[in-house]
């Protein structure tokens, strides 16, 4: 009796019988002829071909590309393997990036924000902001980074400097408190004027307002970001009054 059965061939090559049959169906390995007993017997040539196909498939070569690869001359074979290696390298980089994202997810904010932003959020508690205020800021930054990614690093530069400005921080905290006021409260207009005056006296602070002006769909993106966290009527009125005073002073702020 020459050759081995399909089950033995599969075991020798370390694949399943189903896989051997799949290789036959795709034309990657020719089916051997049946012997007098009606069984297909796999000889050394078929076993070698199975090993070659299994090895290339295990190395990441798509099944559709294995047959032409095995039938190619040596130079074409080497070139094809180089291309497969390039594709695998790209795939490895992609999988590594996904793994890193999973690790960052386990670390909370770091999946959606850069380390600088996470560090600034951590500082906010020490500057007197509540946990809810930090959470709102975090969500606003995630949105801002997604909508205007090209301006986010510069925005963080300005936030780092603004965190050293005690007057600016006091005005921001006052603005947060104003969200709970009656929208007709006269203090809102007074606060808008005070904030506008501080921005105009310290132009660097203006970038915390103007830094998220996207290159496309500017007004829509700016408004989504600027109104995040200002959902109350009083908060919206404060933002409108502040922007109006800045526009009147010549500051470019997109209109809705």
C-alpha positions as CSV (number, residue, x, y, z in Angstrom):
1,X,0.0,0.0,0.0
2,X,1.5,3.3,-1.1
3,X,0.7,6.6,0.6
4,X,-1.4,7.5,3.6
5,X,-5.1,8.3,4.1
6,X,-6.4,11.9,4.3
7,X,-6.7,11.6,8.1
8,X,-3.1,10.6,8.4
9,X,-1.9,13.3,5.9
10,X,-3.8,15.9,7.9
11,X,-2.2,14.6,11.2
12,X,1.3,14.6,9.7
13,X,1.0,18.2,8.5
14,X,-0.8,19.3,11.6
15,X,-4.0,20.5,10.1
16,X,-7.5,19.2,10.0
17,X,-9.2,16.9,7.4
18,X,-11.6,19.8,6.8
19,X,-8.7,22.1,6.0
20,X,-7.2,19.5,3.6
21,X,-10.5,19.3,1.8
22,X,-10.7,23.1,1.7
23,X,-7.3,23.2,0.1
24,X,-8.5,20.7,-2.5
25,X,-11.6,22.8,-3.2
26,X,-9.5,26.0,-3.8
27,X,-7.2,24.1,-6.1
28,X,-4.2,24.6,-3.8
29,X,-3.5,20.8,-3.6
30,X,-4.4,18.3,-6.2
31,X,-6.5,15.4,-4.9
32,X,-4.6,12.1,-5.3
33,X,-6.2,9.3,-7.3
34,X,-8.1,6.6,-5.4
35,X,-6.5,3.2,-4.9
36,X,-8.1,-0.2,-5.6
37,X,-10.0,0.0,-2.3
38,X,-11.5,3.4,-3.2
39,X,-9.4,5.4,-0.8
40,X,-7.3,8.4,-1.8
41,X,-3.7,7.9,-0.8
42,X,-1.4,10.9,-0.2
43,X,2.2,10.4,-1.2
44,X,5.3,12.5,-0.5
45,X,4.5,15.0,-3.3
46,X,1.0,15.7,-1.9
47,X,2.4,15.9,1.7
48,X,5.0,18.4,0.6
49,X,2.4,20.5,-1.1
50,X,0.2,20.5,2.0
51,X,3.2,21.6,4.1
52,X,4.0,24.4,1.7
53,X,0.4,25.6,1.7
54,X,0.0,25.4,5.4
55,X,3.3,27.2,6.0
56,X,2.4,30.1,3.7
57,X,-1.1,30.4,5.1
58,X,0.3,30.4,8.6
59,X,2.7,33.2,7.6
60,X,-0.2,35.4,6.6
61,X,-0.3,34.8,2.8
62,X,-4.0,35.0,1.7
63,X,-5.2,31.6,0.4
64,X,-6.1,33.2,-2.9
65,X,-2.5,34.2,-3.4
66,X,-0.8,30.9,-2.5
67,X,-1.3,29.0,-5.7
68,X,0.3,31.6,-8.0
69,X,3.0,32.0,-5.4
70,X,3.9,28.3,-5.4
71,X,3.8,28.2,-9.2
72,X,6.0,31.2,-9.6
73,X,9.7,31.2,-10.5
74,X,12.2,32.0,-7.8
75,X,12.5,35.8,-8.4
76,X,8.8,36.2,-8.5
77,X,8.4,34.1,-5.4
78,X,11.0,36.2,-3.5
79,X,9.3,39.4,-4.6
80,X,5.9,38.1,-3.6
81,X,7.2,37.2,-0.1
82,X,8.7,40.6,0.3
83,X,5.2,42.1,-0.4
84,X,3.6,39.8,2.1
85,X,6.2,40.8,4.7
86,X,5.4,44.4,4.0
87,X,1.7,43.8,4.5
88,X,2.3,41.8,7.7
89,X,4.4,44.6,9.1
90,X,1.6,47.1,8.5
91,X,-0.8,44.7,10.1
92,X,1.4,44.3,13.1
93,X,1.6,48.1,13.5
94,X,-2.1,48.3,13.3
95,X,-2.6,45.5,15.9
96,X,0.0,47.1,18.2
97,X,-1.9,50.4,18.0
98,X,-5.1,48.6,18.9
99,X,-3.5,46.9,21.8
100,X,-2.1,50.2,23.0
101,X,-5.6,51.7,22.8
102,X,-7.0,48.9,24.9
103,X,-4.3,49.5,27.5
104,X,-5.3,53.2,27.5
105,X,-8.9,52.3,27.8
106,X,-8.0,50.5,31.0
107,X,-6.5,53.8,32.2
108,X,-9.7,55.8,31.6
109,X,-9.1,59.2,30.0
110,X,-5.9,58.3,28.3
111,X,-7.8,56.4,25.6
112,X,-9.4,59.6,24.3
113,X,-7.1,62.4,25.4
114,X,-3.3,62.9,25.3
115,X,-1.3,62.7,28.5
116,X,-1.0,66.5,28.7
117,X,-4.8,66.9,28.8
118,X,-5.1,64.1,31.4
119,X,-2.5,65.9,33.6
120,X,-4.4,69.2,33.3
121,X,-7.6,67.5,34.3
122,X,-5.9,66.1,37.3
123,X,-4.7,69.6,38.3
124,X,-8.2,71.1,38.1
125,X,-9.2,69.5,41.4
126,X,-6.3,71.3,43.1
127,X,-7.5,74.5,41.6
128,X,-10.9,74.3,43.2
129,X,-13.0,72.7,40.5
130,X,-15.5,70.1,41.5
131,X,-15.5,66.5,40.2
132,X,-18.6,67.3,38.0
133,X,-16.8,70.4,36.6
134,X,-13.8,68.3,35.8
135,X,-16.0,65.7,34.1
136,X,-17.7,68.3,32.0
137,X,-14.3,69.7,31.0
138,X,-13.1,66.3,30.1
139,X,-16.1,65.6,27.8
140,X,-15.8,69.0,26.2
141,X,-12.1,68.4,25.4
142,X,-12.9,64.9,23.9
143,X,-15.4,66.6,21.7
144,X,-13.1,69.5,20.8
145,X,-10.2,67.2,19.9
146,X,-12.4,65.1,17.7
147,X,-13.9,68.1,15.9
148,X,-10.8,70.3,15.6
149,X,-7.8,68.0,16.1
150,X,-5.3,70.4,14.5
151,X,-5.9,73.0,17.1
152,X,-6.0,70.9,20.2
153,X,-2.3,71.0,21.2
154,X,-2.1,74.7,20.9
155,X,-5.3,75.0,23.0
156,X,-3.6,72.9,25.7
157,X,-0.6,75.3,25.6
158,X,-3.0,78.2,26.4
159,X,-4.8,76.2,29.1
160,X,-1.5,75.5,30.8
161,X,-0.7,79.2,30.9
162,X,-4.3,80.2,31.9
163,X,-4.1,77.8,34.9
164,X,-1.5,80.2,36.3
165,X,-3.8,83.2,36.0
166,X,-5.7,83.5,39.2
167,X,-8.0,86.2,37.9
168,X,-8.9,84.2,34.8
169,X,-9.6,81.1,37.0
170,X,-11.9,83.2,39.2
171,X,-13.9,84.4,36.2
172,X,-14.2,80.9,34.8
173,X,-15.5,79.6,38.2
174,X,-17.9,82.5,38.3
175,X,-19.1,81.6,34.8
176,X,-19.8,78.0,36.0
177,X,-21.8,79.4,38.9
178,X,-23.8,81.6,36.5
179,X,-25.2,78.6,34.8
180,X,-27.6,78.3,37.7
181,X,-28.7,81.9,37.7
182,X,-31.9,83.2,36.2
183,X,-31.1,84.1,32.5
184,X,-32.3,87.7,33.1
185,X,-30.1,88.2,36.1
186,X,-28.2,91.5,35.6
187,X,-25.0,89.9,37.0
188,X,-24.7,87.9,33.7
189,X,-24.1,91.0,31.7
190,X,-21.7,92.3,34.3
191,X,-19.8,89.0,34.2
192,X,-19.7,88.9,30.4
193,X,-18.2,92.4,30.4
194,X,-15.6,91.4,33.0
195,X,-14.6,88.3,31.1
196,X,-14.4,90.2,27.8
197,X,-12.2,92.9,29.4
198,X,-9.9,90.3,30.8
199,X,-9.6,88.4,27.5
200,X,-8.9,91.7,25.7
201,X,-6.3,92.8,28.3
202,X,-4.6,89.4,28.0
203,X,-4.7,88.4,24.3
204,X,-3.1,85.0,25.0
205,X,-6.2,84.0,26.9
206,X,-8.3,84.7,23.8
207,X,-6.9,81.5,22.2
208,X,-8.8,79.5,24.8
209,X,-11.9,80.9,23.0
210,X,-10.8,81.2,19.4
211,X,-8.5,78.1,19.3
212,X,-11.2,75.8,18.1
213,X,-12.1,77.5,14.8
214,X,-11.9,74.7,12.3
215,X,-10.8,75.1,8.7
216,X,-14.1,73.7,7.4
217,X,-17.6,74.1,8.7
218,X,-16.1,76.6,11.2
219,X,-19.3,78.0,12.7
220,X,-21.0,74.6,13.2
221,X,-18.0,73.1,14.9
222,X,-17.2,76.1,16.9
223,X,-20.7,76.3,18.3
224,X,-20.8,72.6,19.2
225,X,-17.6,73.1,21.2
226,X,-18.3,76.5,22.7
227,X,-21.8,75.6,23.9
228,X,-20.8,72.3,25.4
229,X,-21.4,72.7,29.2
230,X,-23.4,75.9,28.6
231,X,-26.7,74.1,28.1
232,X,-28.6,76.2,30.7
233,X,-30.4,79.3,29.5
234,X,-28.2,81.5,31.7
235,X,-25.0,79.8,30.5
236,X,-26.0,80.2,26.9
237,X,-26.8,83.9,27.5
238,X,-23.5,84.5,29.2
239,X,-21.7,82.9,26.2
240,X,-23.7,85.0,23.7
241,X,-23.0,88.2,25.5
242,X,-19.3,87.4,25.9
243,X,-19.0,86.6,22.2
244,X,-20.9,89.7,21.3
245,X,-18.5,91.9,23.3
246,X,-15.5,90.2,21.8
247,X,-16.8,90.6,18.3
248,X,-17.5,94.3,18.9
249,X,-13.8,94.6,19.9
250,X,-12.8,93.1,16.5
251,X,-12.2,89.5,17.7
252,X,-13.1,87.0,15.0
253,X,-15.7,84.5,16.4
254,X,-17.9,82.5,14.1
255,X,-21.6,83.3,14.1
256,X,-24.2,80.5,14.2
